[in-house]
Amino acid sequence: MFSLIWSIIVGFIVGLIARWIVPGAEHMGFIMTTIVGIVGSVIGGFIGMLFKKPEPGQKFHAAGFLMSIVGAIVLLYLLRFVQH
């Protein structure tokens, strides 16, 4: 249960950072920003795991967090491309 809450919080933060980096006005609410952040985290985490796996027992993987932001940015650009 705590991991689900943690995923929502981190997803929202990642979504906010990605929306701040990508230029232009995106009319998204709290839920859509959180979904973009969570899906971006999954995409970025998958890409990050291809390059370097975290050490066993490591709770925080800095490259994974950065790749989560990159994944959310890519997702925002894809959403913008599909909507227009």
PyMOL Python script that loads the backbone (N, CA, C, O; Angstrom):
from pymol import cmd

cmd.read_pdbstr("""\
ATOM      1  N   MET A   1       0.815  -1.193   0.000  1.00  0.00           N
ATOM      2  CA  MET A   1       0.000   0.000   0.000  1.00  0.00           C
ATOM      3  C   MET A   1       0.860   1.258   0.000  1.00  0.00           C
ATOM      4  O   MET A   1       0.576   2.219  -0.715  1.00  0.00           O
ATOM      5  N   PHE A   2       1.922   1.239   0.816  1.00  0.00           N
ATOM      6  CA  PHE A   2       2.794   2.408   0.883  1.00  0.00           C
ATOM      7  C   PHE A   2       3.516   2.633  -0.440  1.00  0.00           C
ATOM      8  O   PHE A   2       3.753   3.776  -0.831  1.00  0.00           O
ATOM      9  N   SER A   3       3.869   1.543  -1.136  1.00  0.00           N
ATOM     10  CA  SER A   3       4.559   1.711  -2.417  1.00  0.00           C
ATOM     11  C   SER A   3       3.636   2.336  -3.462  1.00  0.00           C
ATOM     12  O   SER A   3       4.104   3.068  -4.334  1.00  0.00           O
ATOM     13  N   LEU A   4       2.349   2.063  -3.390  1.00  0.00           N
ATOM     14  CA  LEU A   4       1.397   2.675  -4.313  1.00  0.00           C
ATOM     15  C   LEU A   4       1.306   4.176  -4.057  1.00  0.00           C
ATOM     16  O   LEU A   4       1.322   4.974  -4.994  1.00  0.00           O
ATOM     17  N   ILE A   5       1.212   4.554  -2.795  1.00  0.00           N
ATOM     18  CA  ILE A   5       1.172   5.980  -2.452  1.00  0.00           C
ATOM     19  C   ILE A   5       2.464   6.659  -2.870  1.00  0.00           C
ATOM     20  O   ILE A   5       2.441   7.762  -3.415  1.00  0.00           O
ATOM     21  N   TRP A   6       3.597   6.000  -2.616  1.00  0.00           N
ATOM     22  CA  TRP A   6       4.896   6.555  -3.004  1.00  0.00           C
ATOM     23  C   TRP A   6       4.983   6.719  -4.517  1.00  0.00           C
ATOM     24  O   TRP A   6       5.523   7.718  -4.991  1.00  0.00           O
ATOM     25  N   SER A   7       4.463   5.761  -5.287  1.00  0.00           N
ATOM     26  CA  SER A   7       4.478   5.852  -6.752  1.00  0.00           C
ATOM     27  C   SER A   7       3.643   7.031  -7.234  1.00  0.00           C
ATOM     28  O   SER A   7       4.019   7.705  -8.192  1.00  0.00           O
ATOM     29  N   ILE A   8       2.520   7.284  -6.583  1.00  0.00           N
ATOM     30  CA  ILE A   8       1.675   8.409  -6.969  1.00  0.00           C
ATOM     31  C   ILE A   8       2.381   9.725  -6.680  1.00  0.00           C
ATOM     32  O   ILE A   8       2.349  10.642  -7.501  1.00  0.00           O
ATOM     33  N   ILE A   9       3.019   9.823  -5.517  1.00  0.00           N
ATOM     34  CA  ILE A   9       3.718  11.060  -5.156  1.00  0.00           C
ATOM     35  C   ILE A   9       4.877  11.325  -6.103  1.00  0.00           C
ATOM     36  O   ILE A   9       5.021  12.433  -6.618  1.00  0.00           O
ATOM     37  N   VAL A  10       5.705  10.313  -6.335  1.00  0.00           N
ATOM     38  CA  VAL A  10       6.854  10.473  -7.234  1.00  0.00           C
ATOM     39  C   VAL A  10       6.374  10.731  -8.655  1.00  0.00           C
ATOM     40  O   VAL A  10       6.966  11.544  -9.364  1.00  0.00           O
ATOM     41  N   GLY A  11       5.310  10.054  -9.083  1.00  0.00           N
ATOM     42  CA  GLY A  11       4.757  10.275 -10.423  1.00  0.00           C
ATOM     43  C   GLY A  11       4.289  11.705 -10.608  1.00  0.00           C
ATOM     44  O   GLY A  11       4.492  12.297 -11.667  1.00  0.00           O
ATOM     45  N   PHE A  12       3.658  12.264  -9.575  1.00  0.00           N
ATOM     46  CA  PHE A  12       3.213  13.654  -9.666  1.00  0.00           C
ATOM     47  C   PHE A  12       4.404  14.602  -9.766  1.00  0.00           C
ATOM     48  O   PHE A  12       4.384  15.542 -10.562  1.00  0.00           O
ATOM     49  N   ILE A  13       5.437  14.363  -8.967  1.00  0.00           N
ATOM     50  CA  ILE A  13       6.632  15.221  -9.003  1.00  0.00           C
ATOM     51  C   ILE A  13       7.319  15.124 -10.363  1.00  0.00           C
ATOM     52  O   ILE A  13       7.707  16.140 -10.939  1.00  0.00           O
ATOM     53  N   VAL A  14       7.466  13.917 -10.871  1.00  0.00           N
ATOM     54  CA  VAL A  14       8.087  13.725 -12.184  1.00  0.00           C
ATOM     55  C   VAL A  14       7.246  14.384 -13.269  1.00  0.00           C
ATOM     56  O   VAL A  14       7.790  15.009 -14.180  1.00  0.00           O
ATOM     57  N   GLY A  15       5.925  14.252 -13.182  1.00  0.00           N
ATOM     58  CA  GLY A  15       5.038  14.898 -14.153  1.00  0.00           C
ATOM     59  C   GLY A  15       5.148  16.413 -14.114  1.00  0.00           C
ATOM     60  O   GLY A  15       5.149  17.062 -15.160  1.00  0.00           O
ATOM     61  N   LEU A  16       5.241  16.987 -12.910  1.00  0.00           N
ATOM     62  CA  LEU A  16       5.414  18.439 -12.786  1.00  0.00           C
ATOM     63  C   LEU A  16       6.733  18.910 -13.390  1.00  0.00           C
ATOM     64  O   LEU A  16       6.777  19.916 -14.098  1.00  0.00           O
ATOM     65  N   ILE A  17       7.804  18.174 -13.104  1.00  0.00           N
ATOM     66  CA  ILE A  17       9.122  18.554 -13.650  1.00  0.00           C
ATOM     67  C   ILE A  17       9.096  18.467 -15.174  1.00  0.00           C
ATOM     68  O   ILE A  17       9.607  19.354 -15.857  1.00  0.00           O
ATOM     69  N   ALA A  18       8.502  17.403 -15.706  1.00  0.00           N
ATOM     70  CA  ALA A  18       8.444  17.241 -17.167  1.00  0.00           C
ATOM     71  C   ALA A  18       7.609  18.351 -17.802  1.00  0.00           C
ATOM     72  O   ALA A  18       7.978  18.879 -18.851  1.00  0.00           O
ATOM     73  N   ARG A  19       6.480  18.709 -17.170  1.00  0.00           N
ATOM     74  CA  ARG A  19       5.656  19.795 -17.718  1.00  0.00           C
ATOM     75  C   ARG A  19       6.368  21.127 -17.624  1.00  0.00           C
ATOM     76  O   ARG A  19       6.144  22.001 -18.462  1.00  0.00           O
ATOM     77  N   TRP A  20       7.217  21.307 -16.633  1.00  0.00           N
ATOM     78  CA  TRP A  20       7.983  22.544 -16.487  1.00  0.00           C
ATOM     79  C   TRP A  20       9.059  22.646 -17.576  1.00  0.00           C
ATOM     80  O   TRP A  20       9.340  23.735 -18.075  1.00  0.00           O
ATOM     81  N   ILE A  21       9.661  21.496 -17.942  1.00  0.00           N
ATOM     82  CA  ILE A  21      10.743  21.485 -18.934  1.00  0.00           C
ATOM     83  C   ILE A  21      10.196  21.643 -20.352  1.00  0.00           C
ATOM     84  O   ILE A  21      10.775  22.376 -21.154  1.00  0.00           O
ATOM     85  N   VAL A  22       9.103  20.976 -20.670  1.00  0.00           N
ATOM     86  CA  VAL A  22       8.541  21.013 -22.022  1.00  0.00           C
ATOM     87  C   VAL A  22       7.863  22.376 -22.235  1.00  0.00           C
ATOM     88  O   VAL A  22       6.998  22.767 -21.451  1.00  0.00           O
ATOM     89  N   PRO A  23       8.256  23.095 -23.291  1.00  0.00           N
ATOM     90  CA  PRO A  23       7.655  24.411 -23.523  1.00  0.00           C
ATOM     91  C   PRO A  23       6.210  24.299 -23.998  1.00  0.00           C
ATOM     92  O   PRO A  23       5.810  23.300 -24.595  1.00  0.00           O
ATOM     93  N   GLY A  24       5.453  25.330 -23.723  1.00  0.00           N
ATOM     94  CA  GLY A  24       4.061  25.368 -24.165  1.00  0.00           C
ATOM     95  C   GLY A  24       3.108  25.086 -23.027  1.00  0.00           C
ATOM     96  O   GLY A  24       3.493  24.536 -21.995  1.00  0.00           O
ATOM     97  N   ALA A  25       1.880  25.464 -23.224  1.00  0.00           N
ATOM     98  CA  ALA A  25       0.854  25.277 -22.206  1.00  0.00           C
ATOM     99  C   ALA A  25       0.154  23.942 -22.417  1.00  0.00           C
ATOM    100  O   ALA A  25      -0.435  23.701 -23.471  1.00  0.00           O
ATOM    101  N   GLU A  26       0.221  23.100 -21.438  1.00  0.00           N
ATOM    102  CA  GLU A  26      -0.511  21.832 -21.447  1.00  0.00           C
ATOM    103  C   GLU A  26      -1.648  21.965 -20.449  1.00  0.00           C
ATOM    104  O   GLU A  26      -1.412  22.248 -19.274  1.00  0.00           O
ATOM    105  N   HIS A  27      -2.847  21.768 -20.890  1.00  0.00           N
ATOM    106  CA  HIS A  27      -4.000  21.904 -20.012  1.00  0.00           C
ATOM    107  C   HIS A  27      -4.325  20.540 -19.404  1.00  0.00           C
ATOM    108  O   HIS A  27      -5.198  19.810 -19.873  1.00  0.00           O
ATOM    109  N   MET A  28      -3.585  20.234 -18.343  1.00  0.00           N
ATOM    110  CA  MET A  28      -3.756  18.961 -17.646  1.00  0.00           C
ATOM    111  C   MET A  28      -4.025  19.247 -16.184  1.00  0.00           C
ATOM    112  O   MET A  28      -3.502  20.211 -15.624  1.00  0.00           O
ATOM    113  N   GLY A  29      -4.823  18.428 -15.581  1.00  0.00           N
ATOM    114  CA  GLY A  29      -5.090  18.551 -14.164  1.00  0.00           C
ATOM    115  C   GLY A  29      -4.134  17.688 -13.353  1.00  0.00           C
ATOM    116  O   GLY A  29      -3.155  17.150 -13.871  1.00  0.00           O
ATOM    117  N   PHE A  30      -4.442  17.576 -12.086  1.00  0.00           N
ATOM    118  CA  PHE A  30      -3.631  16.804 -11.155  1.00  0.00           C
ATOM    119  C   PHE A  30      -3.536  15.340 -11.571  1.00  0.00           C
ATOM    120  O   PHE A  30      -2.454  14.752 -11.552  1.00  0.00           O
ATOM    121  N   ILE A  31      -4.668  14.756 -11.943  1.00  0.00           N
ATOM    122  CA  ILE A  31      -4.688  13.323 -12.261  1.00  0.00           C
ATOM    123  C   ILE A  31      -3.902  13.038 -13.532  1.00  0.00           C
ATOM    124  O   ILE A  31      -3.121  12.087 -13.567  1.00  0.00           O
ATOM    125  N   MET A  32      -4.089  13.838 -14.575  1.00  0.00           N
ATOM    126  CA  MET A  32      -3.363  13.610 -15.831  1.00  0.00           C
ATOM    127  C   MET A  32      -1.864  13.844 -15.645  1.00  0.00           C
ATOM    128  O   MET A  32      -1.053  13.113 -16.214  1.00  0.00           O
ATOM    129  N   THR A  33      -1.485  14.851 -14.860  1.00  0.00           N
ATOM    130  CA  THR A  33      -0.073  15.090 -14.585  1.00  0.00           C
ATOM    131  C   THR A  33       0.531  13.898 -13.860  1.00  0.00           C
ATOM    132  O   THR A  33       1.651  13.487 -14.163  1.00  0.00           O
ATOM    133  N   THR A  34      -0.201  13.345 -12.906  1.00  0.00           N
ATOM    134  CA  THR A  34       0.274  12.179 -12.166  1.00  0.00           C
ATOM    135  C   THR A  34       0.393  10.969 -13.083  1.00  0.00           C
ATOM    136  O   THR A  34       1.366  10.220 -12.994  1.00  0.00           O
ATOM    137  N   ILE A  35      -0.575  10.770 -13.956  1.00  0.00           N
ATOM    138  CA  ILE A  35      -0.529   9.627 -14.885  1.00  0.00           C
ATOM    139  C   ILE A  35       0.651   9.764 -15.842  1.00  0.00           C
ATOM    140  O   ILE A  35       1.344   8.784 -16.115  1.00  0.00           O
ATOM    141  N   VAL A  36       0.885  10.968 -16.353  1.00  0.00           N
ATOM    142  CA  VAL A  36       2.037  11.195 -17.236  1.00  0.00           C
ATOM    143  C   VAL A  36       3.329  10.888 -16.488  1.00  0.00           C
ATOM    144  O   VAL A  36       4.234  10.264 -17.042  1.00  0.00           O
ATOM    145  N   GLY A  37       3.420  11.318 -15.240  1.00  0.00           N
ATOM    146  CA  GLY A  37       4.617  11.058 -14.439  1.00  0.00           C
ATOM    147  C   GLY A  37       4.824   9.582 -14.161  1.00  0.00           C
ATOM    148  O   GLY A  37       5.949   9.089 -14.241  1.00  0.00           O
ATOM    149  N   ILE A  38       3.752   8.866 -13.835  1.00  0.00           N
ATOM    150  CA  ILE A  38       3.868   7.433 -13.541  1.00  0.00           C
ATOM    151  C   ILE A  38       4.236   6.652 -14.800  1.00  0.00           C
ATOM    152  O   ILE A  38       5.135   5.811 -14.766  1.00  0.00           O
ATOM    153  N   VAL A  39       3.550   6.924 -15.906  1.00  0.00           N
ATOM    154  CA  VAL A  39       3.865   6.220 -17.164  1.00  0.00           C
ATOM    155  C   VAL A  39       5.267   6.593 -17.643  1.00  0.00           C
ATOM    156  O   VAL A  39       6.003   5.741 -18.141  1.00  0.00           O
ATOM    157  N   GLY A  40       5.635   7.865 -17.494  1.00  0.00           N
ATOM    158  CA  GLY A  40       6.997   8.281 -17.842  1.00  0.00           C
ATOM    159  C   GLY A  40       8.034   7.592 -16.982  1.00  0.00           C
ATOM    160  O   GLY A  40       9.117   7.260 -17.462  1.00  0.00           O
ATOM    161  N   SER A  41       7.714   7.372 -15.711  1.00  0.00           N
ATOM    162  CA  SER A  41       8.630   6.653 -14.829  1.00  0.00           C
ATOM    163  C   SER A  41       8.810   5.208 -15.269  1.00  0.00           C
ATOM    164  O   SER A  41       9.914   4.666 -15.216  1.00  0.00           O
ATOM    165  N   VAL A  42       7.729   4.596 -15.701  1.00  0.00           N
ATOM    166  CA  VAL A  42       7.817   3.211 -16.183  1.00  0.00           C
ATOM    167  C   VAL A  42       8.665   3.157 -17.452  1.00  0.00           C
ATOM    168  O   VAL A  42       9.535   2.296 -17.583  1.00  0.00           O
ATOM    169  N   ILE A  43       8.414   4.073 -18.383  1.00  0.00           N
ATOM    170  CA  ILE A  43       9.187   4.111 -19.628  1.00  0.00           C
ATOM    171  C   ILE A  43      10.656   4.400 -19.337  1.00  0.00           C
ATOM    172  O   ILE A  43      11.543   3.698 -19.824  1.00  0.00           O
ATOM    173  N   GLY A  44      10.907   5.432 -18.546  1.00  0.00           N
ATOM    174  CA  GLY A  44      12.280   5.800 -18.218  1.00  0.00           C
ATOM    175  C   GLY A  44      12.991   4.742 -17.399  1.00  0.00           C
ATOM    176  O   GLY A  44      14.181   4.497 -17.597  1.00  0.00           O
ATOM    177  N   GLY A  45      12.268   4.109 -16.475  1.00  0.00           N
ATOM    178  CA  GLY A  45      12.868   3.033 -15.680  1.00  0.00           C
ATOM    179  C   GLY A  45      13.268   1.857 -16.541  1.00  0.00           C
ATOM    180  O   GLY A  45      14.312   1.243 -16.320  1.00  0.00           O
ATOM    181  N   PHE A  46      12.442   1.541 -17.522  1.00  0.00           N
ATOM    182  CA  PHE A  46      12.780   0.446 -18.438  1.00  0.00           C
ATOM    183  C   PHE A  46      14.023   0.780 -19.252  1.00  0.00           C
ATOM    184  O   PHE A  46      14.911  -0.058 -19.412  1.00  0.00           O
ATOM    185  N   ILE A  47      14.084   2.015 -19.769  1.00  0.00           N
ATOM    186  CA  ILE A  47      15.264   2.420 -20.544  1.00  0.00           C
ATOM    187  C   ILE A  47      16.502   2.448 -19.657  1.00  0.00           C
ATOM    188  O   ILE A  47      17.577   2.021 -20.080  1.00  0.00           O
ATOM    189  N   GLY A  48      16.361   2.949 -18.426  1.00  0.00           N
ATOM    190  CA  GLY A  48      17.491   2.991 -17.497  1.00  0.00           C
ATOM    191  C   GLY A  48      18.003   1.609 -17.138  1.00  0.00           C
ATOM    192  O   GLY A  48      19.209   1.420 -16.981  1.00  0.00           O
ATOM    193  N   MET A  49      17.103   0.637 -17.005  1.00  0.00           N
ATOM    194  CA  MET A  49      17.512  -0.730 -16.677  1.00  0.00           C
ATOM    195  C   MET A  49      18.287  -1.375 -17.823  1.00  0.00           C
ATOM    196  O   MET A  49      19.083  -2.285 -17.592  1.00  0.00           O
ATOM    197  N   LEU A  50      18.066  -0.917 -19.049  1.00  0.00           N
ATOM    198  CA  LEU A  50      18.814  -1.463 -20.176  1.00  0.00           C
ATOM    199  C   LEU A  50      20.283  -1.073 -20.101  1.00  0.00           C
ATOM    200  O   LEU A  50      21.151  -1.830 -20.535  1.00  0.00           O
ATOM    201  N   PHE A  51      20.565   0.116 -19.545  1.00  0.00           N
ATOM    202  CA  PHE A  51      21.938   0.602 -19.476  1.00  0.00           C
ATOM    203  C   PHE A  51      22.657   0.175 -18.208  1.00  0.00           C
ATOM    204  O   PHE A  51      23.801  -0.275 -18.272  1.00  0.00           O
ATOM    205  N   LYS A  52      22.010   0.306 -17.058  1.00  0.00           N
ATOM    206  CA  LYS A  52      22.659  -0.033 -15.800  1.00  0.00           C
ATOM    207  C   LYS A  52      21.608  -0.444 -14.790  1.00  0.00           C
ATOM    208  O   LYS A  52      20.637   0.272 -14.549  1.00  0.00           O
ATOM    209  N   LYS A  53      21.821  -1.609 -14.206  1.00  0.00           N
ATOM    210  CA  LYS A  53      20.899  -2.089 -13.191  1.00  0.00           C
ATOM    211  C   LYS A  53      21.330  -1.558 -11.827  1.00  0.00           C
ATOM    212  O   LYS A  53      22.526  -1.451 -11.556  1.00  0.00           O
ATOM    213  N   PRO A  54      20.361  -1.222 -10.959  1.00  0.00           N
ATOM    214  CA  PRO A  54      20.731  -0.737  -9.620  1.00  0.00           C
ATOM    215  C   PRO A  54      21.341  -1.857  -8.786  1.00  0.00           C
ATOM    216  O   PRO A  54      21.089  -3.038  -9.023  1.00  0.00           O
ATOM    217  N   GLU A  55      22.143  -1.465  -7.812  1.00  0.00           N
ATOM    218  CA  GLU A  55      22.759  -2.436  -6.919  1.00  0.00           C
ATOM    219  C   GLU A  55      21.668  -3.130  -6.095  1.00  0.00           C
ATOM    220  O   GLU A  55      20.646  -2.515  -5.791  1.00  0.00           O
ATOM    221  N   PRO A  56      21.871  -4.396  -5.731  1.00  0.00           N
ATOM    222  CA  PRO A  56      20.867  -5.093  -4.915  1.00  0.00           C
ATOM    223  C   PRO A  56      20.664  -4.376  -3.569  1.00  0.00           C
ATOM    224  O   PRO A  56      21.630  -4.024  -2.893  1.00  0.00           O
ATOM    225  N   GLY A  57      19.428  -4.173  -3.204  1.00  0.00           N
ATOM    226  CA  GLY A  57      19.100  -3.528  -1.947  1.00  0.00           C
ATOM    227  C   GLY A  57      19.115  -2.016  -1.983  1.00  0.00           C
ATOM    228  O   GLY A  57      18.822  -1.372  -0.975  1.00  0.00           O
ATOM    229  N   GLN A  58      19.449  -1.439  -3.119  1.00  0.00           N
ATOM    230  CA  GLN A  58      19.496   0.017  -3.239  1.00  0.00           C
ATOM    231  C   GLN A  58      18.075   0.552  -3.352  1.00  0.00           C
ATOM    232  O   GLN A  58      17.302   0.092  -4.193  1.00  0.00           O
ATOM    233  N   LYS A  59      17.725   1.522  -2.512  1.00  0.00           N
ATOM    234  CA  LYS A  59      16.369   2.055  -2.487  1.00  0.00           C
ATOM    235  C   LYS A  59      16.160   3.167  -3.498  1.00  0.00           C
ATOM    236  O   LYS A  59      15.054   3.327  -4.014  1.00  0.00           O
ATOM    237  N   PHE A  60      17.200   3.941  -3.793  1.00  0.00           N
ATOM    238  CA  PHE A  60      17.077   5.072  -4.711  1.00  0.00           C
ATOM    239  C   PHE A  60      18.125   4.942  -5.789  1.00  0.00           C
ATOM    240  O   PHE A  60      19.303   4.728  -5.503  1.00  0.00           O
ATOM    241  N   HIS A  61      17.700   5.069  -7.016  1.00  0.00           N
ATOM    242  CA  HIS A  61      18.596   4.982  -8.166  1.00  0.00           C
ATOM    243  C   HIS A  61      18.509   6.314  -8.906  1.00  0.00           C
ATOM    244  O   HIS A  61      17.518   6.590  -9.582  1.00  0.00           O
ATOM    245  N   ALA A  62      19.551   7.141  -8.775  1.00  0.00           N
ATOM    246  CA  ALA A  62      19.525   8.492  -9.353  1.00  0.00           C
ATOM    247  C   ALA A  62      19.303   8.461 -10.862  1.00  0.00           C
ATOM    248  O   ALA A  62      18.552   9.275 -11.400  1.00  0.00           O
ATOM    249  N   ALA A  63      19.949   7.533 -11.533  1.00  0.00           N
ATOM    250  CA  ALA A  63      19.769   7.437 -12.983  1.00  0.00           C
ATOM    251  C   ALA A  63      18.320   7.069 -13.311  1.00  0.00           C
ATOM    252  O   ALA A  63      17.778   7.518 -14.321  1.00  0.00           O
ATOM    253  N   GLY A  64      17.707   6.268 -12.474  1.00  0.00           N
ATOM    254  CA  GLY A  64      16.308   5.902 -12.688  1.00  0.00           C
ATOM    255  C   GLY A  64      15.388   7.103 -12.554  1.00  0.00           C
ATOM    256  O   GLY A  64      14.428   7.238 -13.312  1.00  0.00           O
ATOM    257  N   PHE A  65      15.674   7.979 -11.593  1.00  0.00           N
ATOM    258  CA  PHE A  65      14.865   9.188 -11.413  1.00  0.00           C
ATOM    259  C   PHE A  65      15.024  10.113 -12.611  1.00  0.00           C
ATOM    260  O   PHE A  65      14.040  10.655 -13.113  1.00  0.00           O
ATOM    261  N   LEU A  66      16.250  10.296 -13.067  1.00  0.00           N
ATOM    262  CA  LEU A  66      16.494  11.148 -14.235  1.00  0.00           C
ATOM    263  C   LEU A  66      15.851  10.564 -15.489  1.00  0.00           C
ATOM    264  O   LEU A  66      15.280  11.292 -16.301  1.00  0.00           O
ATOM    265  N   MET A  67      15.947   9.255 -15.639  1.00  0.00           N
ATOM    266  CA  MET A  67      15.322   8.620 -16.797  1.00  0.00           C
ATOM    267  C   MET A  67      13.789   8.673 -16.701  1.00  0.00           C
ATOM    268  O   MET A  67      13.104   8.678 -17.724  1.00  0.00           O
ATOM    269  N   SER A  68      13.258   8.713 -15.488  1.00  0.00           N
ATOM    270  CA  SER A  68      11.815   8.882 -15.326  1.00  0.00           C
ATOM    271  C   SER A  68      11.375  10.229 -15.882  1.00  0.00           C
ATOM    272  O   SER A  68      10.345  10.330 -16.548  1.00  0.00           O
ATOM    273  N   ILE A  69      12.157  11.254 -15.606  1.00  0.00           N
ATOM    274  CA  ILE A  69      11.846  12.585 -16.133  1.00  0.00           C
ATOM    275  C   ILE A  69      11.954  12.578 -17.655  1.00  0.00           C
ATOM    276  O   ILE A  69      11.103  13.142 -18.343  1.00  0.00           O
ATOM    277  N   VAL A  70      12.996  11.943 -18.178  1.00  0.00           N
ATOM    278  CA  VAL A  70      13.156  11.857 -19.638  1.00  0.00           C
ATOM    279  C   VAL A  70      11.985  11.093 -20.255  1.00  0.00           C
ATOM    280  O   VAL A  70      11.465  11.492 -21.297  1.00  0.00           O
ATOM    281  N   GLY A  71      11.572  10.004 -19.620  1.00  0.00           N
ATOM    282  CA  GLY A  71      10.432   9.239 -20.123  1.00  0.00           C
ATOM    283  C   GLY A  71       9.151  10.052 -20.122  1.00  0.00           C
ATOM    284  O   GLY A  71       8.353   9.948 -21.054  1.00  0.00           O
ATOM    285  N   ALA A  72       8.941  10.864 -19.088  1.00  0.00           N
ATOM    286  CA  ALA A  72       7.751  11.710 -19.024  1.00  0.00           C
ATOM    287  C   ALA A  72       7.802  12.802 -20.091  1.00  0.00           C
ATOM    288  O   ALA A  72       6.773  13.153 -20.668  1.00  0.00           O
ATOM    289  N   ILE A  73       8.987  13.335 -20.353  1.00  0.00           N
ATOM    290  CA  ILE A  73       9.132  14.350 -21.408  1.00  0.00           C
ATOM    291  C   ILE A  73       8.807  13.744 -22.769  1.00  0.00           C
ATOM    292  O   ILE A  73       8.099  14.350 -23.573  1.00  0.00           O
ATOM    293  N   VAL A  74       9.324  12.557 -23.019  1.00  0.00           N
ATOM    294  CA  VAL A  74       9.029  11.874 -24.284  1.00  0.00           C
ATOM    295  C   VAL A  74       7.529  11.623 -24.404  1.00  0.00           C
ATOM    296  O   VAL A  74       6.951  11.798 -25.477  1.00  0.00           O
ATOM    297  N   LEU A  75       6.903  11.215 -23.311  1.00  0.00           N
ATOM    298  CA  LEU A  75       5.463  10.968 -23.331  1.00  0.00           C
ATOM    299  C   LEU A  75       4.677  12.255 -23.587  1.00  0.00           C
ATOM    300  O   LEU A  75       3.687  12.233 -24.318  1.00  0.00           O
ATOM    301  N   LEU A  76       5.098  13.361 -23.005  1.00  0.00           N
ATOM    302  CA  LEU A  76       4.426  14.640 -23.262  1.00  0.00           C
ATOM    303  C   LEU A  76       4.518  15.033 -24.740  1.00  0.00           C
ATOM    304  O   LEU A  76       3.538  15.490 -25.328  1.00  0.00           O
ATOM    305  N   TYR A  77       5.702  14.852 -25.334  1.00  0.00           N
ATOM    306  CA  TYR A  77       5.840  15.157 -26.757  1.00  0.00           C
ATOM    307  C   TYR A  77       4.981  14.225 -27.609  1.00  0.00           C
ATOM    308  O   TYR A  77       4.401  14.662 -28.603  1.00  0.00           O
ATOM    309  N   LEU A  78       4.890  12.941 -27.230  1.00  0.00           N
ATOM    310  CA  LEU A  78       4.042  12.020 -27.974  1.00  0.00           C
ATOM    311  C   LEU A  78       2.564  12.401 -27.845  1.00  0.00           C
ATOM    312  O   LEU A  78       1.814  12.330 -28.819  1.00  0.00           O
ATOM    313  N   LEU A  79       2.152  12.802 -26.643  1.00  0.00           N
ATOM    314  CA  LEU A  79       0.767  13.226 -26.455  1.00  0.00           C
ATOM    315  C   LEU A  79       0.466  14.483 -27.280  1.00  0.00           C
ATOM    316  O   LEU A  79      -0.608  14.607 -27.869  1.00  0.00           O
ATOM    317  N   ARG A  80       1.410  15.394 -27.311  1.00  0.00           N
ATOM    318  CA  ARG A  80       1.222  16.623 -28.103  1.00  0.00           C
ATOM    319  C   ARG A  80       1.137  16.290 -29.582  1.00  0.00           C
ATOM    320  O   ARG A  80       0.327  16.876 -30.300  1.00  0.00           O
ATOM    321  N   PHE A  81       1.964  15.351 -30.053  1.00  0.00           N
ATOM    322  CA  PHE A  81       1.957  14.952 -31.464  1.00  0.00           C
ATOM    323  C   PHE A  81       0.633  14.282 -31.825  1.00  0.00           C
ATOM    324  O   PHE A  81       0.085  14.541 -32.897  1.00  0.00           O
ATOM    325  N   VAL A  82       0.116  13.431 -30.954  1.00  0.00           N
ATOM    326  CA  VAL A  82      -1.131  12.721 -31.222  1.00  0.00           C
ATOM    327  C   VAL A  82      -2.326  13.658 -31.179  1.00  0.00           C
ATOM    328  O   VAL A  82      -3.264  13.493 -31.958  1.00  0.00           O
ATOM    329  N   GLN A  83      -2.311  14.640 -30.283  1.00  0.00           N
ATOM    330  CA  GLN A  83      -3.449  15.550 -30.144  1.00  0.00           C
ATOM    331  C   GLN A  83      -3.536  16.563 -31.277  1.00  0.00           C
ATOM    332  O   GLN A  83      -4.625  17.071 -31.545  1.00  0.00           O
ATOM    333  N   HIS A  84      -2.443  16.875 -31.947  1.00  0.00           N
ATOM    334  CA  HIS A  84      -2.469  17.905 -32.991  1.00  0.00           C
ATOM    335  C   HIS A  84      -2.321  17.336 -34.338  1.00  0.00           C
ATOM    336  O   HIS A  84      -2.323  18.074 -35.323  1.00  0.00           O
TER     337      HIS A  84
END
""", "prot")
cmd.dss("prot")
cmd.show_as("cartoon", "prot")
cmd.util.cbc("prot")
cmd.orient("prot")
